[in-house]
C-alpha cells in the first residue's frame, strides 16, 4: 500500500515549546516512531508544515536589513531542507539506516491570478500581543490577523495545482525509498511567458506565498495514486460543535457530507477540505487523526475516515476535546 502522511505542526514543535533545534528534534523523533512502523510495511511519503520555521527565518532576515530580506519561495525551500533533514535523520535511525530515506525540495505550481494573493490568510511565524503586532506591521509592512489569543503574520495561500517534482518522487518510491517532500506545501511556483528568442516553453518562477501543506498533500497523494492519505494532527479526529454542548466526533463520512467552511479556517478547515478533495478525486481513503494512533487508524479503528465508499456520515458523542494544531 502507498501511504502519504501529512505531519501537523505539533509533530514538529508543540505550541508551548520554544523554537529551538533541540525541541524540534525531540518532537520529530517522537513522530518518527509511528512513521517507522508504516515504512516497515508500506511505501511511505511524508510531508510537513513549516509555518513557525518560515516565519522565524523571515523575521531573522528582516532584522538585518530590507536589502537582505529573502522572498518566501526561497525561505520555503530553506525550511524544506532544514525540517526534511531532521525527519530524514530521525526516521533513518528508526529504520536502522538500512532503508533509503531522502528529502526532496519540491515546487508546487499555483495560479498567479489566484484570489488568495489579495486576501492573505496563512499564519506564519510567532505570536505577538496586540502592541507588538502593530509595531511589526508598521515596521515590516506585514498583514497581521488574530490566531487565538495572539496576533500573527499572514501571507497569501494559493490553491495548489500540481507537484512539479512528481516524477522523481515516483522514481524514488519505485526504488523503495521513503520520500520526504512537499514540505510547507512546497515552494510556490507560477508559470510566466518566456520572451527570450530561444524560448521553447513557459518559465517557472517562485512567488511570495505559503501553500497549505494539507491541500498540497492531497494533490500529491492523488497524483501519486496513493491508497491512503493520513492527515496527522494532535486530536483524534474531526469534531463538530467544538467545545459546545453537542460536541461530536465524525467517525466516517462520504466526502460530499463534509463542509470545510464549517470548521476553523486556521486549523481544521483545510484538513477537512484536503481529506474531502482526495477522497472525492480518488478511490483512496483519507484519515484525519492523531499520529499516536497510527496503528488504529491503519486498521480503521481511529480517526475520521473519509471515502467515496462510505455512505452518509456517522458521529460519536464526545466529551470536551483538546485544541487542534494548524
C-alpha positions as CSV (number, residue, x, y, z in Angstrom):
1,X,0.0,0.0,0.0
2,X,1.2,3.5,-0.8
3,X,0.7,6.0,2.1
4,X,1.1,9.7,2.3
5,X,1.4,11.2,5.8
6,X,1.0,15.0,6.3
7,X,2.6,15.9,9.6
8,X,0.9,18.7,11.6
9,X,2.8,21.4,13.2
10,X,2.5,19.8,16.6
11,X,4.6,16.8,15.4
12,X,7.5,19.2,14.8
13,X,7.1,21.7,17.6
14,X,4.4,21.9,20.3
15,X,2.7,25.2,20.8
16,X,4.1,25.6,24.3
17,X,7.8,25.0,23.2
18,X,10.5,27.4,22.2
19,X,11.5,27.1,18.6
20,X,14.9,25.5,19.2
21,X,16.5,22.8,17.1
22,X,16.7,20.6,20.1
23,X,13.0,20.9,20.8
24,X,12.2,20.2,17.2
25,X,14.5,17.2,17.1
26,X,12.8,15.7,20.2
27,X,9.3,16.2,18.7
28,X,10.3,14.8,15.3
29,X,12.0,11.8,17.0
30,X,8.7,11.0,18.7
31,X,6.7,11.4,15.5
32,X,9.1,9.1,13.7
33,X,8.2,6.1,15.9
34,X,4.8,5.5,14.3
35,X,6.2,6.7,10.9
36,X,8.8,3.9,11.0
37,X,6.0,1.3,11.6
38,X,4.3,2.5,8.5
39,X,7.5,2.4,6.5
40,X,8.2,-1.1,7.6
41,X,5.1,-2.4,5.8
42,X,4.2,0.2,3.2
43,X,5.5,2.7,0.7
44,X,5.7,6.0,2.6
45,X,5.8,9.6,1.6
46,X,6.0,12.3,4.4
47,X,5.0,15.9,4.0
48,X,5.1,18.5,6.8
49,X,4.2,22.0,7.8
50,X,6.7,24.9,8.2
51,X,4.7,27.9,9.5
52,X,6.7,28.7,12.6
53,X,10.0,27.9,10.9
54,X,9.5,30.0,7.8
55,X,8.2,32.9,9.9
56,X,11.3,32.8,12.1
57,X,13.6,32.8,9.0
58,X,11.6,35.8,7.6
59,X,11.9,37.6,10.9
60,X,15.7,36.9,11.1
61,X,16.2,38.2,7.6
62,X,14.0,41.3,8.2
63,X,16.0,42.1,11.4
64,X,19.2,42.5,9.3
65,X,18.1,45.0,6.6
66,X,15.5,45.2,3.9
67,X,18.0,44.6,1.1
68,X,18.9,41.2,2.6
69,X,15.3,40.0,3.1
70,X,14.8,36.7,1.3
71,X,11.5,36.1,-0.6
72,X,9.1,33.5,0.7
73,X,9.8,31.0,-2.0
74,X,13.5,30.9,-1.1
75,X,12.6,30.7,2.6
76,X,10.2,27.9,1.9
77,X,12.9,25.9,0.1
78,X,15.2,26.5,3.1
79,X,12.7,25.1,5.5
80,X,12.1,22.0,3.3
81,X,15.8,21.2,3.6
82,X,16.0,22.1,7.3
83,X,13.0,20.1,8.6
84,X,13.4,17.4,6.0
85,X,16.9,16.8,7.3
86,X,15.7,16.4,10.8
87,X,13.0,13.9,9.8
88,X,15.4,12.1,7.5
89,X,17.9,11.7,10.3
90,X,15.4,10.5,13.0
91,X,13.4,8.3,10.7
92,X,16.5,6.8,9.2
93,X,17.8,5.9,12.7
94,X,14.4,4.3,13.5
95,X,14.8,2.2,10.3
96,X,18.3,1.2,11.4
97,X,19.6,3.2,8.4
98,X,19.2,0.2,6.1
99,X,16.3,1.9,4.2
100,X,16.9,4.9,2.0
101,X,15.2,8.0,3.4
102,X,15.6,11.1,1.3
103,X,14.4,14.7,1.3
104,X,13.4,16.3,-2.0
105,X,13.0,20.1,-2.3
106,X,9.6,20.3,-4.0
107,X,8.0,23.0,-6.1
108,X,4.2,23.3,-6.2
109,X,2.5,25.1,-9.1
110,X,-0.1,27.7,-8.3
111,X,-2.1,30.2,-10.4
112,X,-0.6,33.7,-10.4
113,X,-4.2,35.1,-10.6
114,X,-5.4,33.1,-7.6
115,X,-7.6,35.4,-5.5
116,X,-5.7,34.3,-2.4
117,X,-2.9,36.8,-3.3
118,X,-5.3,39.7,-2.5
119,X,-6.5,38.1,0.8
120,X,-3.7,36.7,2.9
121,X,-4.8,34.0,5.4
122,X,-1.9,31.7,6.1
123,X,-0.4,32.1,9.5
124,X,3.4,32.2,9.7
125,X,5.9,32.9,12.4
126,X,5.5,33.5,16.2
127,X,2.5,35.1,18.0
128,X,2.6,38.7,19.2
129,X,0.5,40.7,21.6
130,X,-1.5,43.5,20.1
131,X,1.0,46.2,20.7
132,X,4.0,44.3,19.3
133,X,1.9,43.1,16.4
134,X,1.1,46.7,15.5
135,X,4.8,47.6,15.7
136,X,5.8,44.7,13.5
137,X,3.1,45.5,10.9
138,X,4.2,49.1,10.7
139,X,7.9,48.3,10.6
140,X,7.8,45.5,8.0
141,X,4.6,46.2,6.2
142,X,3.2,42.8,7.3
143,X,-0.5,41.9,7.4
144,X,-1.4,40.6,10.9
145,X,-4.5,38.6,12.0
146,X,-5.7,37.0,15.2
147,X,-4.8,33.4,15.9
148,X,-6.5,32.6,19.2
149,X,-5.1,34.9,21.9
150,X,-2.2,36.1,19.7
151,X,-1.7,38.1,16.6
152,X,0.4,36.5,13.8
153,X,1.6,37.4,10.4
154,X,-0.4,36.2,7.5
155,X,0.7,35.6,3.9
156,X,-1.2,34.5,0.7
157,X,-2.0,30.8,0.5
158,X,-3.0,30.0,-3.1
159,X,-4.6,26.7,-4.1
160,X,-2.0,24.0,-5.2
161,X,-2.4,22.8,-8.8
162,X,0.3,20.2,-9.2
163,X,3.6,19.0,-7.7
164,X,6.3,19.7,-10.2
165,X,8.7,17.1,-8.9
166,X,6.2,14.2,-9.2
167,X,8.3,12.1,-11.5
168,X,11.4,12.0,-9.3
169,X,9.2,11.2,-6.3
170,X,7.7,8.3,-8.2
171,X,11.2,7.1,-9.2
172,X,12.4,7.1,-5.6
173,X,9.3,5.2,-4.4
174,X,9.8,2.6,-7.1
175,X,13.3,2.0,-5.7
176,X,11.9,1.5,-2.2
177,X,12.9,4.9,-0.7
178,X,10.9,6.8,1.9
179,X,10.4,10.2,0.5
180,X,10.1,13.5,2.5
181,X,8.7,16.1,0.2
182,X,6.2,19.0,-0.3
183,X,7.4,20.4,3.0
184,X,5.3,23.5,3.9
185,X,3.2,22.7,0.9
186,X,6.1,23.0,-1.5
187,X,7.8,26.1,-3.0
188,X,5.0,28.2,-4.6
189,X,5.7,28.4,-8.3
190,X,3.9,30.1,-11.2
191,X,4.2,29.9,-15.0
192,X,5.1,33.0,-17.0
193,X,5.7,33.6,-20.6
194,X,9.3,33.3,-21.8
195,X,10.0,36.1,-24.3
196,X,13.6,35.0,-24.9
197,X,14.4,34.4,-28.6
198,X,15.5,30.8,-27.9
199,X,12.4,30.1,-25.7
200,X,10.7,26.8,-26.1
201,X,8.1,27.0,-23.4
202,X,6.9,28.8,-20.2
203,X,9.2,29.9,-17.5
204,X,8.7,28.6,-13.9
205,X,9.3,31.2,-11.3
206,X,8.9,31.3,-7.5
207,X,6.3,33.6,-5.9
208,X,5.8,35.1,-2.4
209,X,3.3,32.8,-0.7
210,X,2.9,29.8,1.6
211,X,0.8,26.8,0.4
212,X,-1.3,24.9,2.8
213,X,0.5,21.6,3.4
214,X,-2.6,19.6,3.7
215,X,-4.1,20.7,0.4
216,X,-0.7,20.2,-1.3
217,X,-0.5,16.7,0.3
218,X,-3.9,15.9,-1.1
219,X,-2.7,16.8,-4.6
220,X,0.5,14.9,-4.1
221,X,-1.4,11.8,-2.8
222,X,-3.9,12.0,-5.7
223,X,-1.2,12.2,-8.4
224,X,1.0,9.5,-6.8
225,X,-2.0,7.2,-6.8
226,X,-1.8,6.8,-3.0
227,X,-4.1,4.3,-1.3
228,X,-4.2,6.3,1.9
229,X,-3.7,9.9,2.9
230,X,-3.2,10.4,6.7
231,X,-3.5,14.0,7.9
232,X,-1.9,13.8,11.3
233,X,-2.7,16.3,14.0
234,X,-2.9,16.4,17.8
235,X,-6.5,15.4,18.1
236,X,-8.2,12.0,17.4
237,X,-10.5,13.2,14.6
238,X,-12.8,15.9,13.3
239,X,-15.2,17.4,15.8
240,X,-18.4,19.4,15.2
241,X,-19.8,21.9,17.8
242,X,-16.2,22.1,19.1
243,X,-16.3,22.6,22.9
244,X,-20.1,23.0,22.7
245,X,-23.0,21.2,24.3
246,X,-23.5,19.0,21.3
247,X,-19.8,18.2,20.6
248,X,-19.4,15.1,18.4
249,X,-16.6,13.4,16.6
250,X,-17.1,12.4,13.0
251,X,-16.2,8.7,12.7
252,X,-16.6,8.3,9.0
253,X,-18.1,10.2,6.1
254,X,-18.7,10.4,2.4
255,X,-16.7,13.5,1.1
256,X,-19.9,15.2,-0.1
257,X,-21.2,15.1,3.5
258,X,-18.4,17.4,4.8
259,X,-18.5,21.2,4.6
260,X,-14.9,22.5,5.2
261,X,-16.3,26.0,5.8
262,X,-18.0,24.6,9.0
263,X,-14.6,24.3,10.6
264,X,-11.9,27.0,11.6
265,X,-10.0,28.2,8.6
266,X,-6.7,28.3,10.5
267,X,-6.8,24.8,11.8
268,X,-9.3,22.0,10.9
269,X,-10.9,23.6,7.9
270,X,-8.0,23.0,5.4
271,X,-7.6,19.4,6.8
272,X,-11.3,18.6,6.1
273,X,-11.1,20.3,2.7
274,X,-7.9,18.3,1.8
275,X,-9.4,15.0,3.0
276,X,-12.6,15.5,1.1
277,X,-10.8,16.5,-2.1
278,X,-8.6,13.5,-2.0
279,X,-11.5,11.1,-1.3
280,X,-13.7,12.7,-4.0
281,X,-11.0,12.5,-6.7
282,X,-9.6,9.1,-6.0
283,X,-10.7,5.6,-4.9
284,X,-8.5,6.0,-1.8
285,X,-9.3,6.9,1.8
286,X,-8.3,9.9,3.8
287,X,-8.0,9.8,7.6
288,X,-7.6,12.8,10.0
289,X,-6.4,11.9,13.4
290,X,-3.7,11.6,16.0
291,X,-0.3,10.4,14.9
292,X,0.0,8.4,18.1
293,X,-3.0,6.3,17.0
294,X,-1.4,5.5,13.7
295,X,-1.8,1.7,14.0
296,X,-5.5,2.0,14.9
297,X,-6.0,4.5,12.0
298,X,-4.5,2.0,9.6
299,X,-6.8,-0.7,11.0
300,X,-9.8,1.5,10.7
301,X,-10.4,1.9,14.4
302,X,-9.4,5.5,15.0
303,X,-9.5,9.0,13.4
304,X,-12.1,10.4,11.0
305,X,-12.3,8.4,7.8
306,X,-13.4,9.9,4.5
307,X,-14.1,7.9,1.4
308,X,-16.4,7.6,-1.6
309,X,-17.1,4.0,-0.5
310,X,-18.8,5.3,2.7
311,X,-22.4,6.3,2.8
312,X,-23.6,9.3,4.7
313,X,-21.9,10.5,7.9
314,X,-21.5,8.8,11.3
315,X,-20.9,10.6,14.6
316,X,-19.7,9.7,18.1
317,X,-20.8,11.9,21.0
318,X,-17.7,13.0,23.0
319,X,-16.5,15.0,26.0
320,X,-14.6,18.2,25.6
321,X,-11.5,17.6,23.5
322,X,-8.1,19.4,23.4
323,X,-7.3,22.1,20.9
324,X,-6.1,21.3,17.4
325,X,-2.8,22.5,15.8
326,X,-2.6,24.1,12.4
